């Protein structure tokens, strides 16, 4: 967890990806990844965090509604909008009916 908050972008991104792929506590991983989307976070960490939300859908086959809402908020972001759209596509494909995610409403290896 300390590596995710490291000033080293390389360490932060490596730790974030490892957490996304390996930690079994989906709800906790979602919270950590969402925290990495804060405006003060490094732009590369923020970009990877958006991608990791799509990975969560692919790996866990489920994401919470707050993930979908946050990604929808990012669609108009000039830097993260395309990644947010990709992550929402992953959610739509990989969570089909097995998700707490509802658009506009509320495991594989990495």
N, C-alpha and C positions, 0 to 999 in steps of 0.2 A: 504493500500500500504506500509506503514511503517513496518508492521509486516513481509512482504515478505523479506525485507532487514534486518530484525532483526538478531542479532548474535545467537539467540536461534533457533536451527534447528527445534524444535517442533513448535514454533510460525511461522517460515517461511513456513514450509510445510503445516501447517493447513491453513494459509492465501492463499497460492498458490492454494491449492485444492478448497477452498471456492471461490476464484476469478474465477477459471476455470469453476466451476459448476454454479455459480450464476450471474456473470456479463453479461449483454446482449450485450456489445460491443465487438463482436468477434475479430475485427481487433486490438483493444487495448489489449485485453487479449493475443492474439498471440504475440504482441510486448513484453509484460511483461514476458510471459513464455519464449520466445526466449532469453531475457536478462538474465533469470535465468540459461541459459545454458552456460554462459560465463565461461572460464576456471578457473577463480578465485572464483567461487561460491562453496559452500559446496558440496561435492559429493552426499550427500543425497538429497539436493535441486535439483541438476542437474538431478539425476535419476528420481525424481518425476516430474520434468519439462517435461522430455521425455514422461512419462506416461500421463501427462496432455494434451499433444498434441494429443494423441490418444483419450482421453476423449472429446476433442473439436470436433473431427470428429463425434463421437458418439452422442454428445449432439446437436451440431449445424448443423450437416449433411453437413458441408462445412468447408474447410480450404484453406488458400492461398497457392499458389505454393511455396512460400519461406519456408513454413513449411515442405513440402515434400522434397525440396532441402536440408534443414538443417538436416532432419532425414536421408536422403541418405548419407550425409557427415559423420554421426555418425555410420553407419553400421560397419565400421572396428574398431571402438573404443572398446577396450577389456572390458571396464566396462559398457558402454552404448549401445553397438551394439545390444544386444538381445532385450532390451527395444525399441530401435529405430525400429527394425524389427516388433515388436508387434504393435507399433504405426502406422507404414506404413500399416500393415494388417488391422487395424481398419479403417484407411482412405479409403483403397480400398473397404472394406465392407460397410461402413456407408455413403460414399459420392457418390456412384454410379451415375455418370452423373450430379450430382447437386453441383459440386464442382469447384472451380477455381484451384484445385490441379490437376496437370498432372505429373505423375511419369516420371522422367528423362527429363522433359520439364520445364518447368518453375516452436425437442428436448425432449432428454430424461433426466431423473434425474441422478445424480451421484451415 
